């Protein structure tokens, strides 16, 4: 979930790409052999579809989706979940549009990468220090690890930490920095 903390925020309605409702957020039980990193902010009950607080990227022709494949340019954070459930998300299903936070603002998120995305998949909670730069992970979640999967020669900073998450309070404060 994405919580807005400041009033100076620019958001816009963006049209969703075809995969937005099909994003699988729960990758399975953490396992070094299968290459799955643990994530303490998601569970097997997490719905499919892009989640509020995950990183938005352009996926072509003014369409947006989750930032999780090569060469997608991050452009904000999803404000709402986009799950394929008529009772839970009727506006996005009806219009194929969703609000996206862009161009600054202070937020709190409760979904982000809690473990390293490379073996041995150790916890990275203590490395989310105040001022740490945040990027998009291969899963489209905020992380402080630079992903090589996005194909950029220079990593694109999405946000900066303003409130450090701890194991008994998995909420991270951030300033959105995407220009």
C-alpha positions as a Markdown table, in Angstrom:
| # | Residue | x | y | z |
|---|---|---|---|---|
| 1 | Unk | 0.0 | 0.0 | 0.0 |
| 2 | Unk | 1.2 | 3.5 | -0.8 |
| 3 | Unk | 0.5 | 6.2 | 1.8 |
| 4 | Unk | 0.8 | 9.9 | 0.8 |
| 5 | Unk | 2.5 | 12.0 | 3.5 |
| 6 | Unk | 2.7 | 15.4 | 1.6 |
| 7 | Unk | 0.4 | 17.5 | -0.4 |
| 8 | Unk | 2.9 | 18.5 | -3.1 |
| 9 | Unk | 2.4 | 15.5 | -5.4 |
| 10 | Unk | 1.7 | 15.2 | -9.1 |
| 11 | Unk | -0.3 | 12.2 | -10.1 |
| 12 | Unk | -1.9 | 11.2 | -13.4 |
| 13 | Unk | -4.1 | 8.6 | -14.8 |
| 14 | Unk | -2.2 | 6.1 | -16.9 |
| 15 | Unk | -3.5 | 3.4 | -19.2 |
| 16 | Unk | -2.5 | -0.1 | -18.2 |
| 17 | Unk | -0.7 | -2.6 | -20.5 |
| 18 | Unk | -2.2 | -6.0 | -21.0 |
| 19 | Unk | 0.0 | -7.6 | -18.3 |
| 20 | Unk | -1.0 | -5.3 | -15.4 |
| 21 | Unk | -3.7 | -7.5 | -14.1 |
| 22 | Unk | -1.6 | -10.7 | -14.5 |
| 23 | Unk | 1.5 | -9.8 | -12.5 |
| 24 | Unk | 2.4 | -12.6 | -10.1 |
| 25 | Unk | 3.7 | -11.1 | -6.9 |
| 26 | Unk | 4.2 | -14.1 | -4.8 |
| 27 | Unk | 7.1 | -16.1 | -6.3 |
| 28 | Unk | 6.9 | -19.1 | -3.8 |
| 29 | Unk | 8.7 | -20.2 | -0.7 |
| 30 | Unk | 12.2 | -18.7 | -0.4 |
| 31 | Unk | 14.7 | -21.2 | -1.7 |
| 32 | Unk | 18.3 | -20.7 | -2.6 |
| 33 | Unk | 18.3 | -23.7 | -5.0 |
| 34 | Unk | 15.4 | -22.4 | -7.0 |
| 35 | Unk | 16.6 | -18.8 | -6.9 |
| 36 | Unk | 13.7 | -17.3 | -5.0 |
| 37 | Unk | 14.4 | -14.6 | -2.5 |
| 38 | Unk | 12.2 | -14.2 | 0.6 |
| 39 | Unk | 10.0 | -11.2 | 1.0 |
| 40 | Unk | 8.5 | -10.4 | 4.4 |
| 41 | Unk | 6.0 | -7.9 | 2.9 |
| 42 | Unk | 4.3 | -10.4 | 0.5 |
| 43 | Unk | 2.6 | -13.8 | 1.2 |
| 44 | Unk | 0.9 | -16.6 | -0.7 |
| 45 | Unk | -2.3 | -14.6 | -0.1 |
| 46 | Unk | -1.0 | -11.6 | -2.1 |
| 47 | Unk | -3.3 | -11.1 | -5.1 |
| 48 | Unk | -2.1 | -11.1 | -8.7 |
| 49 | Unk | -1.9 | -7.7 | -10.5 |
| 50 | Unk | 0.3 | -4.7 | -9.9 |
| 51 | Unk | 0.3 | -3.5 | -6.3 |
| 52 | Unk | 0.0 | 0.0 | -4.8 |
| 53 | Unk | 3.6 | 1.1 | -3.9 |
| 54 | Unk | 5.2 | -0.9 | -6.7 |
| 55 | Unk | 7.3 | 0.8 | -9.4 |
| 56 | Unk | 5.5 | 1.9 | -12.6 |
| 57 | Unk | 7.3 | 1.8 | -15.9 |
| 58 | Unk | 6.4 | 2.8 | -19.5 |
| 59 | Unk | 5.9 | -0.3 | -21.5 |
| 60 | Unk | 5.3 | 1.3 | -24.9 |
| 61 | Unk | 2.9 | 3.7 | -26.6 |
| 62 | Unk | 1.9 | 5.6 | -23.4 |
| 63 | Unk | 1.0 | 2.3 | -21.6 |
| 64 | Unk | 2.3 | 1.5 | -18.2 |
| 65 | Unk | 2.9 | -1.7 | -16.3 |
| 66 | Unk | 5.1 | -2.9 | -13.5 |
| 67 | Unk | 8.8 | -2.1 | -13.9 |
| 68 | Unk | 10.1 | -5.7 | -14.0 |
| 69 | Unk | 11.6 | -6.4 | -17.4 |
| 70 | Unk | 14.5 | -5.2 | -19.5 |
| 71 | Unk | 14.6 | -1.5 | -20.7 |
| 72 | Unk | 11.5 | -0.3 | -19.0 |
| 73 | Unk | 11.9 | 3.3 | -17.8 |
| 74 | Unk | 10.5 | 3.9 | -14.2 |
| 75 | Unk | 8.0 | 6.7 | -14.1 |
| 76 | Unk | 6.4 | 6.7 | -10.7 |
| 77 | Unk | 4.6 | 4.5 | -8.1 |
| 78 | Unk | 1.2 | 2.8 | -8.4 |
| 79 | Unk | -1.3 | 4.5 | -6.1 |
| 80 | Unk | -3.9 | 1.7 | -6.3 |
| 81 | Unk | -3.7 | -2.1 | -6.6 |
| 82 | Unk | -4.8 | -3.4 | -10.0 |
| 83 | Unk | -6.1 | -6.8 | -9.2 |
| 84 | Unk | -8.4 | -8.7 | -11.6 |
| 85 | Unk | -11.4 | -8.6 | -9.2 |
| 86 | Unk | -14.5 | -6.7 | -10.2 |
| 87 | Unk | -15.5 | -6.2 | -6.6 |
| 88 | Unk | -12.1 | -4.9 | -5.4 |
| 89 | Unk | -11.0 | -2.8 | -8.3 |
| 90 | Unk | -13.9 | -1.8 | -10.5 |
| 91 | Unk | -12.5 | 1.6 | -11.7 |
| 92 | Unk | -9.3 | 0.1 | -13.2 |
| 93 | Unk | -11.1 | -2.8 | -14.8 |
| 94 | Unk | -13.8 | -0.5 | -16.2 |
| 95 | Unk | -11.4 | 2.2 | -17.6 |
| 96 | Unk | -8.1 | 0.3 | -17.9 |
| 97 | Unk | -6.6 | 3.4 | -16.1 |
| 98 | Unk | -5.0 | 3.8 | -12.8 |
| 99 | Unk | -3.5 | 6.7 | -10.8 |
| 100 | Unk | 0.3 | 7.0 | -10.7 |
| 101 | Unk | 2.2 | 9.2 | -8.3 |
| 102 | Unk | 5.0 | 11.1 | -10.2 |
| 103 | Unk | 7.3 | 14.0 | -9.8 |
| 104 | Unk | 8.0 | 14.1 | -6.1 |
| 105 | Unk | 6.2 | 13.8 | -2.8 |
| 106 | Unk | 6.6 | 12.0 | 0.5 |
| 107 | Unk | 5.2 | 8.5 | 0.9 |
| 108 | Unk | 5.2 | 5.5 | 3.0 |
| 109 | Unk | 5.1 | 2.0 | 1.5 |
| 110 | Unk | 4.5 | -1.4 | 3.0 |
| 111 | Unk | 5.8 | -3.5 | 0.1 |
| 112 | Unk | 9.4 | -3.5 | -0.9 |
| 113 | Unk | 12.3 | -6.0 | -1.2 |
| 114 | Unk | 13.2 | -7.2 | 2.3 |
| 115 | Unk | 16.0 | -9.6 | 1.1 |
| 116 | Unk | 18.8 | -9.5 | -1.4 |
| 117 | Unk | 17.8 | -10.7 | -4.8 |
| 118 | Unk | 21.0 | -12.6 | -5.2 |
| 119 | Unk | 22.3 | -15.6 | -3.3 |
| 120 | Unk | 22.5 | -16.0 | -0.3 |
| 121 | Unk | 19.3 | -13.9 | -0.2 |
| 122 | Unk | 20.2 | -12.3 | 3.2 |
| 123 | Unk | 18.0 | -9.7 | 4.8 |
| 124 | Unk | 18.6 | -6.1 | 3.6 |
| 125 | Unk | 16.3 | -4.3 | 6.1 |
| 126 | Unk | 19.2 | -2.8 | 8.0 |
| 127 | Unk | 20.6 | -1.3 | 4.8 |
| 128 | Unk | 17.5 | 0.9 | 4.2 |
| 129 | Unk | 19.1 | 3.8 | 6.1 |
| 130 | Unk | 17.9 | 7.4 | 5.9 |
| 131 | Unk | 19.1 | 8.9 | 2.6 |
| 132 | Unk | 19.6 | 5.5 | 0.9 |
| 133 | Unk | 18.8 | 5.6 | -2.8 |
| 134 | Unk | 16.0 | 3.3 | -4.0 |
| 135 | Unk | 15.7 | 1.6 | -7.4 |
| 136 | Unk | 13.3 | -0.8 | -9.0 |
| 137 | Unk | 14.0 | -4.5 | -8.4 |
| 138 | Unk | 13.5 | -7.2 | -11.0 |
| 139 | Unk | 10.1 | -7.8 | -9.3 |
| 140 | Unk | 9.0 | -4.1 | -9.7 |
| 141 | Unk | 9.4 | -3.4 | -6.0 |
| 142 | Unk | 11.6 | -0.8 | -4.4 |
| 143 | Unk | 15.0 | -1.9 | -3.4 |
| 144 | Unk | 18.4 | -0.4 | -2.5 |
| 145 | Unk | 20.2 | -2.9 | -4.8 |
| 146 | Unk | 21.0 | -1.9 | -8.4 |
| 147 | Unk | 19.4 | -4.4 | -10.8 |
| 148 | Unk | 21.3 | -5.4 | -13.9 |
| 149 | Unk | 18.2 | -6.7 | -15.5 |
| 150 | Unk | 16.9 | -3.3 | -16.6 |
| 151 | Unk | 19.6 | -2.9 | -19.2 |
| 152 | Unk | 20.6 | 0.7 | -18.3 |
| 153 | Unk | 24.3 | 1.7 | -18.0 |
| 154 | Unk | 23.4 | 3.9 | -15.1 |
| 155 | Unk | 20.8 | 2.9 | -12.6 |
| 156 | Unk | 17.7 | 5.1 | -12.3 |
| 157 | Unk | 17.1 | 6.4 | -8.8 |
| 158 | Unk | 13.3 | 6.1 | -8.0 |
| 159 | Unk | 13.2 | 7.4 | -4.5 |
| 160 | Unk | 15.2 | 8.1 | -1.3 |
| 161 | Unk | 14.6 | 6.6 | 2.2 |
| 162 | Unk | 13.2 | 9.0 | 4.8 |
| 163 | Unk | 12.0 | 6.4 | 7.4 |
| 164 | Unk | 13.9 | 3.2 | 8.0 |
| 165 | Unk | 11.8 | 0.0 | 8.2 |
| 166 | Unk | 12.5 | -2.5 | 11.0 |
| 167 | Unk | 11.5 | -6.1 | 11.4 |
| 168 | Unk | 8.5 | -5.3 | 13.6 |
| 169 | Unk | 7.3 | -2.4 | 11.5 |
| 170 | Unk | 7.7 | -3.1 | 7.8 |
| 171 | Unk | 6.8 | 0.4 | 6.6 |
| 172 | Unk | 9.4 | 2.5 | 4.8 |
| 173 | Unk | 9.2 | 6.3 | 4.3 |
| 174 | Unk | 10.5 | 7.8 | 1.1 |
| 175 | Unk | 10.8 | 10.9 | -1.1 |
| 176 | Unk | 9.8 | 10.1 | -4.7 |
| 177 | Unk | 12.6 | 11.4 | -6.9 |
| 178 | Unk | 11.6 | 10.4 | -10.5 |
| 179 | Unk | 11.8 | 13.5 | -12.6 |
